[in-house]
């Protein structure tokens, strides 16, 4: 994160609210190395926090009003804490204000805490599948935990962010994004069991291996609050119920022949993606520990094929990005995030970065797609006070 964003956030707060903030807090976006749509199925995921962050400046008030503003919108949204509920939230303010509401669900006495002024800035791309939403939620949750002296731990703050996104925003997402944003560490991925919420840091060792993660932002915007995401989640729940499982976490690769007999074709393919993706996460963790990141390319490729064919959440731009990156020398590539747009990632040797970027740019031009934004991300620390 550049000091410019911190300076801009502080200056924006001061200009708008006429005083200095209590402090600045920030939280990163994330790249999911592997494990897509497994989180809400109580499975396994392997994301890492990235060096793109959302910053929030916070000032306490002497009344019960919360005001929130951001560089992404001209409006200042104001609401009394007594009137705060998911029913009255919409648009981008639902993310920070949803966190305020959700903290009340996790023990904060919203009748006793003071009001707040919040100003938000970010360099996490919006709608790119890098979880700009969780970056907002995590930064705000950590900030309010501090200024309201709530004493909640980071795993609980991740649940607060998820609750805000599920109820206030209306997106039926799992807990992966908030966990990565709050628990990440430099050069490590967060291996998260989404059933127990136990997590473990796994060394990536990318720079030592002379590798990089290249993000290819297609520019195709997506939203988890739209129907496709919810439809996939509902199909997973139907499949688990038909198989007599509480969630797809309890279904293994060996169960797939029986699943194919019991389920319609679409539901079966949704189930097959989640079950095989869970196994790919476990295999990736084992590969990272035993052979290093250079060995995981084929697993990334298989993950994308599963999302494209079985879960059907890719789009032509993502498929082109993945195919072109691999043809140009990437060790592996896959779309990342919830799908229906957003970004792909490619595991690339440092010496091949320029060739892969040029190849992707040229391929998008030849297909008449808008120019993609390509950039390297580095595994970074999670949310912090700045």
KEMARFI-629759 format. One line per field, with one value per residue (C-alpha): residue number from 1; x, y, z. Coordinates in steps of 0.001 Angstrom, whole numbers, plus 500000, padded with zeros to 6 digits. Layout:
BEGIN
ronu = c(NUM,...)
X = c(X,...)
Y = c(Y,...)
Z = c(Z,...)
//
This chain:
BEGIN
ronu = c(1,2,3,4,5,6,7,8,9,10,11,12,13,14,15,16,17,18,19,20,21,22,23,24,25,26,27,28,29,30,31,32,33,34,35,36,37,38,39,40,41,42,43,44,45,46,47,48,49,50,51,52,53,54,55,56,57,58,59,60,61,62,63,64,65,66,67,68,69,70,71,72,73,74,75,76,77,78,79,80,81,82,83,84,85,86,87,88,89,90,91,92,93,94,95,96,97,98,99,100,101,102,103,104,105,106,107,108,109,110,111,112,113,114,115,116,117,118,119,120,121,122,123,124,125,126,127,128,129,130,131,132,133,134,135,136,137,138,139,140,141,142,143,144,145,146,147,148,149,150,151,152,153,154,155,156,157,158,159,160,161,162,163,164,165,166,167,168,169,170,171,172,173,174,175,176,177,178,179,180,181,182,183,184,185,186,187,188,189,190,191,192,193,194,195,196,197,198,199,200,201,202,203,204,205,206,207,208,209,210,211,212,213,214,215,216,217,218,219,220,221,222,223,224,225,226,227,228,229,230,231,232,233,234,235,236,237,238,239,240,241,242,243,244,245,246,247,248,249,250,251,252,253,254,255,256,257,258,259,260,261,262,263,264,265,266,267,268,269,270,271,272,273,274,275,276,277,278,279,280,281,282,283,284,285,286,287,288,289,290,291,292,293,294,295,296,297,298,299,300,301,302,303,304,305,306,307,308,309,310,311,312,313,314,315,316,317,318,319,320,321,322,323,324,325,326,327,328,329,330,331,332,333,334,335,336,337,338,339,340,341,342,343,344,345,346,347,348,349,350,351,352,353,354,355,356,357,358,359,360,361,362,363,364,365,366,367,368,369,370,371,372,373,374,375,376,377,378,379,380,381,382,383,384,385,386)
X = c(500000,501368,501623,499614,496435,496909,497609,494633,492332,493409,493098,489690,488406,489730,488336,484905,484423,486518,488722,491477,490479,491180,493336,493672,493072,493551,492799,493912,492059,492852,493720,492377,495160,492749,489467,486540,482947,484132,483869,480093,480140,482225,485262,488848,490292,493780,493714,496361,496180,497572,499421,496297,494415,491370,491980,489390,489793,487592,486545,484323,481313,479536,476118,474544,475017,477157,478333,480182,481835,484180,486244,484052,480944,480146,477484,477783,475393,474132,472114,471336,472519,468971,467696,470403,469133,469765,466364,467456,470871,471621,474410,478054,477265,475764,479304,480644,477263,476497,479602,478384,475063,476723,478955,475724,475000,478351,478109,478527,475888,474816,472746,475858,478595,479242,478570,481242,482512,484112,486015,487147,489712,491103,493419,491743,490074,486279,484404,487593,487237,489927,487414,487241,484125,485930,488705,486128,484430,487663,489142,485943,485527,489090,488760,485502,486780,489582,487740,484745,487096,485098,487898,486844,489470,490201,488307,485218,485752,485829,482415,481199,482245,480593,477385,477377,477826,475235,472472,473094,474475,472522,475402,475391,479182,481315,483947,487052,487514,487277,489542,492254,491979,492295,494671,497109,500892,503737,504707,502077,498675,495913,494857,491358,488975,485630,483816,485951,487349,490774,493510,497152,499701,501385,504636,504414,508089,507410,510295,512812,511568,511679,507936,505146,501360,500116,496576,494702,491721,489414,487390,484182,482423,480541,478438,477912,474519,473159,471422,474161,476034,472911,471807,475134,474870,471313,472402,475156,472674,470266,473038,474214,470663,470050,473240,472271,475132,474924,477205,479375,482352,481187,481099,484318,485580,484661,481018,480755,479542,476598,475991,475808,473105,471017,471299,470266,473150,473452,473308,475802,478300,477960,478620,481554,483245,483069,484162,487123,488052,488277,490706,492707,493125,494493,496779,498027,498910,500804,502618,503626,505070,506874,507909,507185,505021,506626,504693,501124,500494,498542,496220,495474,494677,492373,490594,489807,488521,486204,484869,484395,482729,481147,480331,479872,480990,483632,483189,484939,487373,488490,488879,490965,493166,493842,494434,496705,498754,499481,500343,502742,504624,502659,503044,499307,496355,492769,489998,489830,486886,483195,483057,480808,483629,486535,490114,492285,495618,498667,501702,504589,508385,509789,511610,508372,506213,506560,505908,502739,501452,502063,500437,497311,497066,497376,494847,492246,492758,492419,489125,487720,487712,488557,492152,492828,494711,497613,499706,501726,500456,502542,501325,501065,500011,496366,494372,496219,496130,498308)
Y = c(500000,503402,506199,508249,506316,506825,510519,510878,509121,511311,514450,513376,512836,516200,518115,516522,516408,519401,517619,515057,511370,509204,507059,505060,501350,499293,495815,494042,492488,488872,486456,482961,480669,477737,476631,478366,478047,475576,477985,478064,474280,474017,472987,474141,477306,478709,482495,485081,488767,491058,494354,496285,497751,499672,502425,503844,506981,506989,509764,509401,511689,512950,511875,508687,509470,507492,509277,507418,508727,507327,508311,506022,508178,511843,511288,511339,508808,509600,507401,507266,504093,503578,503370,501036,497761,495731,496776,500403,499709,499605,500395,500735,502091,498682,497312,499627,500257,496547,495972,498524,496651,493216,494178,494542,490907,489911,491655,495394,497398,499826,501739,502623,503314,506782,507726,507768,509523,507192,508045,505248,505058,502010,500711,497273,497047,496973,494004,492180,489160,490456,491005,494748,494183,492131,494730,497385,495132,494036,497534,498906,495949,496248,500017,499869,497012,499375,502677,501068,498853,495695,493185,490826,488536,488436,485233,486814,489967,487765,486400,489981,490844,487738,488510,492028,490727,487969,489996,493703,493407,490297,488271,484598,484356,482262,483399,482995,486593,488179,485508,486157,489906,489647,486680,487034,487281,488186,485369,483003,481715,481096,477441,477678,474958,476662,474222,474550,477995,476690,478213,477598,479688,477949,479314,480281,481035,482730,485188,482550,480326,483307,483069,485625,485668,487745,489077,489564,491814,491318,494437,492384,493480,491069,491166,488387,489816,488852,485581,483351,483030,482237,479662,477837,477816,476470,473677,472672,472522,470429,468043,467625,466979,464365,462580,462648,464994,468106,469835,468907,468850,465332,464141,462652,461865,458223,459294,460878,457737,457488,461223,460922,458264,460294,463834,465609,466540,470200,469541,466697,468903,471583,468942,467469,470844,471427,467904,467858,471452,470530,467784,470184,472532,469689,468603,472165,472546,469256,470301,473666,471944,469155,470588,474314,476604,475509,472221,473524,474724,471670,471994,475607,474513,471731,474155,476510,473695,472594,476119,476571,473250,471961,475101,477270,480539,481597,484027,484168,486843,484722,481630,483585,485034,481587,479861,482598,482845,479110,479101,481992,480137,480389,477287,477329,479704,479925,482396,483590,484829,484148,484181,485743,488206,489550,488354,485381,484589,483024,481459,482791,482617,486122,485897,485138,487933,490394,487751,486576,490123,491039,487817,488440,492076,490999,488177,490478,492954,490250,489089,492593,492601,495635,496001,493931,495317,493027,493394,491304,490839,489969,487980,490559,491157,491331,494199,496634,500058,502411)
Z = c(500000,499088,501630,499127,499925,503643,503109,500757,503218,506100,503959,502650,506170,507374,504408,504662,508419,509487,512024,512325,512543,515576,513320,510107,509643,506485,505202,502023,499181,498515,495771,496168,495047,494903,496467,494785,496044,498666,501596,501986,501565,504762,502731,502339,500776,500241,499747,500497,501356,498640,498530,497496,500457,501613,504162,506564,508655,511749,514106,517166,517562,520664,519396,517967,514290,511862,508723,505984,502827,500214,497210,495066,495593,496071,498712,502489,504009,507495,509831,513538,515280,516554,512972,511654,510204,507030,505694,505294,503719,500008,497577,498605,502136,502969,503318,506064,507694,507541,509650,512208,512400,512472,515391,517344,516499,518027,521354,520742,522597,519881,522423,524410,521840,520365,516769,514089,511003,508428,505254,502922,500115,498319,495622,495506,492071,492291,490851,489863,492118,494497,497307,497556,499670,502335,502418,503352,505881,507519,507757,509292,511655,512957,513333,515269,517407,518447,518881,520601,522653,521917,522428,519614,518076,514361,513676,515193,513133,510023,511033,511520,507961,506564,508464,507030,503501,503821,505500,504935,501393,500457,499010,500134,500430,502765,505228,503073,501962,505384,506864,504279,504790,508567,509000,506087,506515,504175,501758,503176,502146,504682,504669,506125,507190,506654,508944,512071,511089,512063,509929,509240,507388,504449,503055,499381,498797,495478,495375,496428,493598,491193,490628,490668,490730,487816,488091,484834,485532,482576,483341,483291,486466,488667,491797,494342,495179,491757,490990,489593,492852,494840,492280,492595,496374,496239,493867,496284,499149,497073,496143,499730,500937,498250,499289,502966,503866,506016,503497,500538,502912,503821,500201,498794,495321,495954,496413,492962,491084,493494,493186,489408,489745,492190,490846,487673,485391,486399,490147,489780,487982,490654,493303,491364,491175,494923,495839,493456,494324,497998,497069,494903,497870,499998,497156,496646,500324,500213,497022,498486,501534,499704,496332,496439,494333,491062,491356,491650,488081,486934,489930,488988,485429,486633,488948,486086,483884,486687,487216,483483,482701,485917,487898,484794,486353,483850,480961,477547,478723,481694,479526,477028,479780,481246,477905,476599,479795,479777,476083,476695,479411,482676,484837,485529,485539,486735,487264,490860,492874,492633,488845,486176,485477,487441,487272,486478,488073,486472,488155,486110,486241,486693,483381,481536,482992,480143,477493,479253,479714,476070,474869,476961,475797,472162,472508,474047,471230,468573,470121,470386,474183,476287,477389,480544,483519,484405,487542,489971,493531,496564,499570,502330,505917,506922,508425,510681,512258,510238)
//
